[in-house]
Amino acid sequence: MASEPSAQPRVVFQTTDKEEEEPPHRKLGKLTVKYNRKDLQRRLDIEEWIDGQLHLLYDCEEEEIPELEIDIDELLDLPDAQQRSKLHELLQECGKPKEDFINGLLYRMKGLRKMSLKK
């Protein structure tokens, strides 16, 4: 039985040469083409620092932190004095001293460029 040719039709998939030239991993690099990898890493480090500091300020787990969004790009649009007042406004529910957090964040943001999502 195994040596007899099969009467069922066979399906064969063919790939074009163009797909073989471009490996699928090339699509992953689009973000780093538009933004410098170093800038992205710096922003990520700042966001992780913010997260850790909010845990300390509110002295609780992430689920228990009040609804709070610190938008770095929004802060970068503001002059220095307004950045500070915006952060005080966002952290008004926090009972602990916030000045060290605010000073630390503003220091880390110096030289950071705004990342727009517009094309």
C-alpha positions as semicolon CSV with decimal commas, in nm:
position;residue;x (nm);y (nm);z (nm)
1;M;0,000;0,000;0,000
2;A;0,279;0,240;0,082
3;S;0,443;0,193;-0,256
4;E;0,125;0,274;-0,451
5;P;0,090;0,635;-0,568
6;S;-0,177;0,828;-0,382
7;A;-0,489;0,920;-0,575
8;Q;-0,550;1,225;-0,352
9;P;-0,438;1,566;-0,476
10;R;-0,141;1,725;-0,300
11;V;-0,109;2,087;-0,193
12;V;0,232;2,249;-0,214
13;F;0,301;2,592;-0,065
14;Q;0,561;2,805;-0,236
15;T;0,730;3,113;-0,098
16;T;0,842;3,403;-0,307
17;D;1,208;3,504;-0,319
18;K;1,119;3,846;-0,179
19;E;1,004;3,703;0,156
20;E;1,323;3,502;0,192
21;E;1,536;3,817;0,154
22;E;1,362;4,004;0,438
23;P;1,362;3,812;0,766
24;P;1,056;3,867;0,988
25;H;1,262;4,028;1,270
26;R;1,317;4,345;1,067
27;K;0,971;4,476;1,155
28;L;1,064;4,499;1,524
29;G;1,310;4,782;1,466
30;K;1,064;5,048;1,347
31;L;1,037;5,218;1,685
32;T;1,412;5,248;1,732
33;V;1,447;5,398;1,387
34;K;1,223;5,690;1,481
35;Y;1,351;5,723;1,839
36;N;1,702;5,679;1,966
37;R;1,738;5,357;2,167
38;K;1,923;5,550;2,439
39;D;1,633;5,798;2,472
40;L;1,382;5,514;2,495
41;Q;1,585;5,344;2,767
42;R;1,618;5,668;2,961
43;R;1,243;5,725;2,945
44;L;1,177;5,369;3,058
45;D;1,418;5,414;3,349
46;I;1,237;5,733;3,454
47;E;0,897;5,562;3,435
48;E;1,023;5,272;3,646
49;W;1,169;5,518;3,896
50;I;0,834;5,701;3,914
51;D;0,655;5,371;3,978
52;G;0,893;5,276;4,258
53;Q;0,872;5,620;4,418
54;L;0,491;5,620;4,410
55;H;0,496;5,290;4,600
56;L;0,712;5,456;4,864
57;L;0,507;5,777;4,875
58;Y;0,175;5,602;4,911
59;D;0,326;5,317;5,116
60;C;0,107;5,057;4,950
61;E;0,085;4,802;4,671
62;E;0,027;4,905;4,310
63;E;-0,341;4,812;4,320
64;E;-0,394;5,046;4,616
65;I;-0,229;5,355;4,462
66;P;-0,495;5,612;4,371
67;E;-0,570;5,667;4,003
68;L;-0,269;5,878;3,912
69;E;-0,111;5,943;3,575
70;I;0,210;6,140;3,547
71;D;0,246;6,220;3,178
72;I;0,611;6,300;3,107
73;D;0,534;6,453;2,766
74;E;0,270;6,679;2,919
75;L;0,519;6,794;3,182
76;L;0,783;6,861;2,915
77;D;0,540;7,102;2,745
78;L;0,519;7,315;3,061
79;P;0,767;7,572;3,194
80;D;0,966;7,464;3,502
81;A;0,745;7,639;3,759
82;Q;0,429;7,493;3,608
83;Q;0,584;7,145;3,603
84;R;0,635;7,170;3,979
85;S;0,282;7,297;4,046
86;K;0,130;7,028;3,820
87;L;0,314;6,758;4,017
88;H;0,194;6,909;4,347
89;E;-0,160;6,904;4,208
90;L;-0,132;6,539;4,100
91;L;0,009;6,433;4,437
92;Q;-0,228;6,633;4,658
93;E;-0,382;6,317;4,811
94;C;-0,042;6,192;4,926
95;G;0,013;6,253;5,297
96;K;0,391;6,216;5,289
97;P;0,638;6,491;5,192
98;K;0,651;6,505;4,812
99;E;0,928;6,758;4,752
100;D;1,208;6,498;4,721
101;F;1,004;6,305;4,463
102;I;0,924;6,619;4,264
103;N;1,286;6,741;4,271
104;G;1,409;6,396;4,171
105;L;1,166;6,369;3,881
106;L;1,238;6,717;3,749
107;Y;1,612;6,647;3,770
108;R;1,575;6,319;3,578
109;M;1,361;6,487;3,311
110;K;1,625;6,749;3,226
111;G;1,741;6,703;2,868
112;L;1,464;6,455;2,792
113;R;1,290;6,513;2,460
114;K;0,919;6,488;2,404
115;M;0,808;6,180;2,212
116;S;0,513;6,257;1,992
117;L;0,299;5,982;1,846
118;K;0,212;6,196;1,544
119;K;0,354;6,099;1,207
